[in-house]
Amino acid sequence: MQTALGTPTLSAVLSFLLIVVLTLAVTYWAARRTRSTREFYAAGRSVSPLQNGLALAGDYMSAASFLGITGLVALRGYDGMIYATGWLVGWPALMFLIAEPLRNLGKFTFADVVAFRLRQVPVRIAAAFGAILTLLFYVLAQMVGAGNLIALMFGLRYEWAVIGVGAVMLAYVLFGGMIATTWVQIIKAILLLFGVTLLTILVLARFGFSPDSLYAAVAGGYGHAALEPGGLVSDPIDAVSLGLALMFGLLGLPHILMRFYTVPDARAARTSVLYATGFIGYFYLIIPIVGFGASVLVGRDIIRKVDAGGNMAAPLVAELLGGTPFLGFIAAVAFATILAVVAGLTLAGASALSHDIFTHAIRKGAASEQDQIRVARVATLVFGIVAVILGILFKGQNVAFMVGLAFAIAASGNFPALLLSIVWPRFNTAGAVWSILTGALLSVILIVLSPTIWVDLLHHASAVFPLRNPAIVSMPAGFIAGALASLVTSEPGAEAKFHDEKLRTYLGIGAE
Amino acid sequence: MYDAGVKNIDRDVLRSEEFRALVWRRWRVSLVLTLLLFVLYYGYILLIAANRQLVSRSVVGSTTIGILLAAGVIVGAWALTAAYVVWANRHYDPAVSHLRRRAAAE
């Protein structure tokens, strides 16, 4: 098959320009409404549940899910579906364990909740460390992915692609803060859901709208093995460990947790999770159909020839079914997806630097509104520039494991401290600091010693740590370190405050 | 941040049976649903690991049990989320507004 991939076609450039112009216009509108920290970090707490549900979905459905899972299903069949389910199951857990107390107790960041009744300076620094570590690995994977994908789709040079993404998303965050970022996520989520729905319909139309005929064609072309579990669950412990990281990592992702402060109250937070789970569930339910469709209609050999990882399966099947205009649209949607996710990550990184480190650790909570806004913008710029530099430095490196690492750090470093601070009266400052440091650092160390880096990247004969995903060890370690450090130290004030804060946690009395 | 709230703390409401029962009920519902989520998702993963043949079997035409299970996990996870929202809207919110009124009145 002849493909226009890699050449800037008229439709691709037009769709791409339309998205950039639309999102920048939204940013201009949002910039005039962004004056206080409450607006910059939390969109004035005036986002509706449906809007926040779409924005959460936009933050979560990255190009890696859209292009990566389609490619995984196209090349490896059923294993891609197993992987897709793992990406959804964190959302109910987020609802049951974290969402409402988080909304009631916090102000702008999840560190607000952890530090609420503890000593501000050490807890803020530890929580910001966990947050920034998570975000840096996450944004690095996004940036390298963005450079590669845009180079593949538009034929643009890798460096220019990374700088372009950095510049546009900095415009959103710097000028429009959370209001612009939220609307960019909403636009992106709608475009992505629309694009994938259209792709699914076009694929199914080729098979008489019967998914079973599609599976029959997959089995006909690649054998029944394509519909059976392959290597992904060969080691059940590793598979459960990956599942734990995906499920509880969500509960420690700073850019996701931050979204809960954009809605007016806990009830709105709850409703927005239901919407988000619906949109994301729908997305992971239909994305395998696109992947299977690509493997039958385009063929695995061609998909692999264009990109060995299979990332171009979705654009290729779009071109086959809808011609160059549809390819252009899907490519532009993938680009919008990257932009929006990177913007969300940058805003969260800026909030950890400015709200947690500057306002609370350095100024002890006594910074003026103007100072806070100024520092927030400087922090945005710093985080964005670091992201671009890292993206360029890691050109050509295999960074696919970094999203997994980000989830492992979030599950092991951020989530245990957050949950313990909400539910355990005895939890104290020492516990929080030890929990975050143990969980975060152990995740990093174990990943370095795992087959993913020790064998695949460093070419040692065998790995020191046998599992590819460390969460099954590092997450319990985060909990145990937090419990032990709390039990051997004493902080009577923290426990008394725990009981006093319950009216806020459960009834929302005094919530921001 | 903390001091602003402490003045208004209503210890009667805080210590009331009604409030303590509400907190207890909230966590019991949350933990039961979390447990169901665990059974749903890790059950699915462990079933694949334990019995590959079963998951690979076709039920209708070429559609395998595994494909239906994957879809079932996604739909089930959403249903559990919806179950929590229904419970919270019907039982938790009315109790919260009742307690809030009580705290404001005293």
Interface residues (C-beta under 8 A of the other chain):
Chain A: Y78 M81 I82 A84 T85 G86 L88 V89 W91 P92 A93 M95 F96 L97 E100 K107 D112 F116 R117 P211 D212 S213 Y215 A216 V218 A219 H224 L227 E228 P229 V233 D235 P236 A239 V240 G243 M247 R267 R270 T271 V273 L274 T277 G278 G281 Y284 L285 P288 G365 V423 K497 H499 D500 E501 K502 L503 R504 Y506 L507 G508 I509 G510
Chain B: M1 Y2 A4 G5 V6 N8 I9 D10 V13 L14 F19 L22 V23 R26 W27 S30 L31 L33 T34 L37 L40 Y41 Y42 Y44 I45 L46 I48 A49 A50 R52 V55 S56 S58 V60 G61 S62 T63 T64 G66 I67 A70 A71 V73 I74 V75 A77 W78 L80 T81 A82 Y84 V85 A88 N89 D93 V96 L99 R100 A103
